[in-house]
Every structure is written in C-alpha cells, then in structure tokens.
C-alpha cells in the first residue's frame, strides 16, 4: 500500500481513498445537477410556493437531490470528520446571511460565504457538495433557492479549484481577480434561471436592478444578465475576501486539519496561499 502524506499539523484521517468508483460518482452527481439546471432553464417552471406542489418542482427537487446524494456518497467516506461537521455550519451560515441580505434590499447575495470557506479548507469537491446540499435543503424551506442549486455547486467547485490549483489566495490582488472571474461565471449560470423561472425578480435588490434595466429598454434576459454581471462579481469578490481573511486568521494546525486525504486541497489550505 502506498503511503499518503498529510499536511504538517494535520490530524490523521483514517478513511477511504479516492477510488475510480468514487470519482465516477462525483462526475455522475455533477452531471445530474448540470442536467437538472438545463431542465429548469428549458422547462421554465413557475410554481414555487412549495416544491412538492407541482410535477416540475418535484422533478427539479429529485434531480438536484439525486445529484447531491451521489456527491455525498462519494465524499463522506473520504472527507475528514471535521469537514463533515463544518458543512452543516456552513449551510446554516449561508442561509442566514442570504436571508438577511435578501430582506434588506442589497443587490447582492453573500449566501456562498460558508461554501467558499469549506472549499478553501477542504478542496473543490467538498465545496461543490456543500453548495449543492445547501440549496437543496434550503429549497425545502425557501423554494426560491432550489433552482439555483447548480450555480451554488459550481461556485463551490470553482472556488476550491481557483484556491488550490491557481493559488487565488496568494494575496489580496489574486483574491479579487479570481473573485471577479467566479462572479462572471456564476452570474452566467444563474441569469437564465432568474430570467426564465422568476422573470428577473428573484431578490429584492437584484430585482430592482433588473426593473431599472427593463425600463431602459433592455429585454428580460439582457436585463437579468446585465444585473448578474454587475452584482455577481462584486458579490463573489466580497465572499472570496471573507474566505481569504478567515483562512489567514485561523491557526495553521486548525486550517490544515480540514485537508482531504487526496486530490486538490490535500496539501492543506496554507499551502494554497503560497
């Protein structure tokens, strides 16, 4: 058996390894989530008072739910216990901040802070799992969140990829750069859902921007896309900066204890800041 080294200061994690079968499960789960996003965009379901009240709502819930379960089956045996304990806390944090920001009318979201922190500490797959699970669970309580699960999963994965492969946390400048990129990609994924499912009104502050652009003569999809390309980059820069300063504030031993056994993030978040 080959020896798998752990980061300095990390707590040893006796557990399963990333087998080909688990990698297939991750890819399959991601594909199911992506296919559900495509279904939402094409089917344009409009009844979200309760996701179980319509066939389209049930299909969306089932698609995102199955994709998330596949991710969990693949990742739970591999991730450290500390990370598994962190994910529910991140989800609660995301939901609370998202609800507060949405209620006060800011044209932002800030509902992926916990997801990005998990991705920074435990890698992109853990971030993707957190993002998807967050919106599936949140969607049962606040149905408006469910159609955006694919975007939340993508943000979780890309933020971990940027941090651990491209060293987005090297300094404040790179944090801002990759936050802008993350926002543009996330906005492009979220805009069709916001336009076709909610008519561009998914959010108090963001909906006001969409209405402004509509009054200026833009089409619905153009208005929503313009709003997304304004709000999302700013939002993700703030989220990435919060993640960056959180990692910097924690002791190295604590940060590296969340590192997965293998794959992106296995060297620990401190190594990703170099």
C-alpha positions in Angstrom: 0.0 0.0 0.0 1.3 3.4 -0.9 1.9 6.0 1.8 -0.3 9.1 1.7 1.3 12.1 3.4 -0.7 14.6 5.4 0.0 18.3 5.8 2.1 19.5 8.7 -0.1 19.9 11.7 -2.9 18.0 10.2 -4.9 15.4 12.2 -4.6 12.0 10.6 -7.7 10.8 8.9 -8.1 7.1 8.6 -10.7 6.6 5.9 -11.5 5.6 2.4 -9.4 6.7 -0.6 -10.4 8.3 -3.8 -11.2 5.2 -5.8 -12.2 5.2 -9.5 -15.7 4.3 -8.5 -15.9 7.4 -6.2 -14.6 9.6 -8.9 -17.3 8.3 -11.2 -19.9 9.0 -8.6 -18.7 12.6 -8.3 -18.8 13.1 -12.1 -22.2 11.4 -12.3 -23.6 13.6 -9.5 -22.2 16.7 -11.1 -23.7 15.7 -14.5 -27.1 15.1 -12.9 -27.0 18.5 -11.3 -26.0 20.1 -14.6 -28.8 18.3 -16.5 -31.3 19.5 -13.9 -30.1 23.1 -14.4 -30.7 22.6 -18.2 -34.2 21.2 -17.5 -35.0 24.2 -15.3 -33.9 26.7 -18.0 -35.8 24.9 -20.8 -38.9 23.9 -18.8 -39.2 27.3 -17.1 -41.3 26.1 -14.1 -43.1 28.9 -12.4 -44.9 27.5 -9.4 -42.5 27.6 -6.4 -44.9 28.2 -3.5 -44.0 24.6 -2.5 -41.6 22.5 -4.5 -43.8 19.4 -3.9 -47.0 21.1 -5.3 -46.1 20.6 -9.0 -44.6 18.0 -11.2 -41.9 20.4 -12.4 -41.0 21.2 -8.8 -40.7 17.6 -7.9 -38.5 16.9 -11.0 -36.2 19.7 -10.0 -36.0 18.6 -6.4 -35.4 15.0 -7.5 -32.7 16.0 -10.0 -30.8 18.2 -7.6 -31.4 15.8 -4.7 -30.1 12.7 -6.6 -27.1 14.6 -7.8 -26.3 15.8 -4.3 -26.8 12.3 -2.8 -24.3 10.9 -5.3 -21.8 13.6 -4.3 -22.3 12.8 -0.6 -21.9 9.0 -1.1 -18.6 9.7 -2.9 -17.2 12.3 -0.5 -18.4 11.3 3.0 -16.1 8.3 3.4 -13.1 10.5 2.2 -13.5 13.8 3.9 -12.2 14.3 7.4 -14.7 14.2 10.3 -14.0 17.9 11.0 -15.0 18.8 7.4 -18.2 16.8 7.7 -19.0 18.7 10.9 -18.2 22.0 9.2 -20.6 21.6 6.2 -23.8 21.9 8.2 -22.4 25.0 10.0 -21.5 26.5 6.6 -25.0 25.7 5.3 -26.7 27.5 8.2 -24.4 30.5 7.8 -25.1 30.7 4.1 -28.9 30.6 4.7 -28.9 33.2 7.5 -26.7 35.6 5.6 -28.6 35.1 2.4 -31.9 35.7 4.1 -30.7 38.9 5.8 -29.1 40.4 2.7 -32.1 39.5 0.6 -34.5 41.1 3.1 -32.7 44.5 3.3 -32.6 45.1 -0.4 -28.9 45.0 -1.3 -28.3 44.0 -4.9 -26.0 41.2 -3.6 -26.4 37.7 -2.2 -23.5 36.7 0.1 -25.1 33.3 0.5 -22.0 31.3 -0.5 -19.5 32.5 2.2 -19.7 29.2 4.1 -19.4 27.3 0.8 -16.2 29.1 -0.2 -14.7 28.6 3.3 -15.4 24.9 3.0 -13.8 24.8 -0.5 -10.8 26.7 0.8 -10.2 24.4 3.7 -11.3 21.0 2.2 -11.0 21.4 -1.6 -13.3 21.9 -4.6 -15.3 18.6 -4.2 -16.2 19.4 -0.6 -17.1 22.9 -1.8 -19.3 21.6 -4.6 -21.1 19.2 -2.2 -21.7 22.0 0.3 -23.1 24.3 -2.3 -25.5 21.7 -3.8 -26.6 20.4 -0.4 -27.2 23.9 0.9 -29.6 24.8 -1.8 -31.4 21.5 -1.8 -32.1 21.7 2.0 -32.7 25.5 1.9 -35.1 25.0 -1.1 -37.3 22.8 1.1 -37.8 25.8 3.4 -37.4 28.6 0.9 -38.4 27.2 -2.5 -36.9 30.1 -4.4 -33.4 28.8 -3.6 -33.8 25.4 -5.1 -33.4 26.3 -8.9 -30.1 27.9 -8.1 -28.5 24.7 -6.7 -26.4 24.1 -9.8 -24.9 27.6 -9.5 -24.2 27.1 -5.9 -22.5 23.8 -6.6 -20.4 25.3 -9.4 -19.3 28.2 -7.2 -18.2 25.7 -4.5 -16.2 23.7 -7.0 -14.6 26.6 -8.9 -13.7 28.5 -5.7 -11.8 25.4 -4.5 -10.2 24.9 -7.9 -9.1 28.6 -8.0 -7.8 28.5 -4.5 -5.9 25.1 -4.6 -4.8 24.9 -8.2 -4.4 28.5 -9.2 -3.5 30.0 -5.8 -6.3 32.5 -5.7 -5.5 33.1 -2.0 -1.9 34.1 -2.7 -2.6 37.7 -1.9 -5.5 40.2 -1.9 -4.9 41.0 -5.6 -5.4 37.4 -6.7 -8.4 37.1 -4.4 -10.1 40.0 -6.2 -9.1 38.7 -9.6 -10.5 35.2 -9.1 -13.5 36.6 -7.3 -14.3 38.6 -10.4 -13.9 35.5 -12.6 -16.0 33.4 -10.2 -18.7 36.1 -10.3 -18.9 36.3 -14.1 -19.2 32.5 -14.4 -21.7 32.2 -11.6 -23.7 35.1 -13.0 -23.8 33.5 -16.4 -25.2 30.3 -14.9 -27.7 32.0 -12.6 -29.1 34.5 -15.1 -31.2 32.2 -17.2 -32.8 30.7 -14.1 -33.5 34.1 -12.7 -34.9 35.3 -16.0 -37.0 32.3 -17.1 -38.2 30.9 -13.7 -38.7 34.2 -11.8 -38.9 36.8 -14.5 -35.9 38.5 -13.1 -37.4 39.2 -9.7 -35.6 36.6 -7.6 -34.3 39.0 -4.9 -35.3 42.5 -3.7 -32.2 44.4 -4.5 -31.3 42.4 -7.7 -34.9 42.6 -8.9 -34.8 46.4 -8.6 -31.8 46.5 -10.8 -33.5 44.2 -13.4 -36.5 46.5 -13.3 -34.3 49.5 -13.9 -32.7 47.9 -17.0 -36.1 46.9 -18.3 -37.3 50.5 -18.1 -34.2 51.5 -20.1 -35.5 49.3 -22.9 -33.5 46.1 -22.5 -35.0 42.6 -23.0 -35.7 40.4 -19.9 -32.7 38.1 -20.5 -30.5 41.1 -21.3 -31.6 42.9 -18.1 -31.1 39.9 -15.9 -27.7 39.2 -17.5 -26.5 42.8 -17.1 -27.7 42.7 -13.4 -25.9 39.4 -12.9 -22.6 40.7 -14.4 -22.8 43.7 -12.1 -23.9 42.0 -8.8 -22.3 38.6 -9.0 -18.6 39.8 -9.5 -18.9 42.2 -6.6 -20.7 39.6 -4.5 -18.0 36.9 -5.2 -15.1 39.3 -4.6 -16.6 40.0 -1.1 -17.2 36.3 -0.5 -13.7 35.4 -1.6 -12.1 38.1 0.6 -14.1 36.9 3.6 -12.8 33.4 2.9 -9.3 34.6 2.5 -9.2 36.5 5.7 -10.9 33.7 7.6 -8.2 31.2 6.5 -5.5 33.8 7.4 -7.0 34.3 10.8 -7.1 30.6 11.8 -4.1 28.8 13.2 -2.2 26.7 10.6 -2.8 23.5 12.5 -6.6 24.1 12.6 -6.7 25.0 8.9 -4.6 22.0 7.7 -6.7 19.6 9.8 -9.5 20.0 7.3 -7.4 19.0 4.3 -8.7 15.9 2.4 -6.6 12.8 2.0 -6.1 13.2 -1.7 -6.8 15.5 -4.6 -6.9 19.2 -4.8 -6.7 20.6 -1.2 -4.7 17.6 0.1 -1.7 19.8 0.8 -3.7 22.0 3.0 -5.2 25.5 2.7 -2.0 27.1 4.0 0.0 25.7 1.0 -2.6 27.2 -1.3 -1.8 30.7 -0.1 1.8 30.4 -1.2 
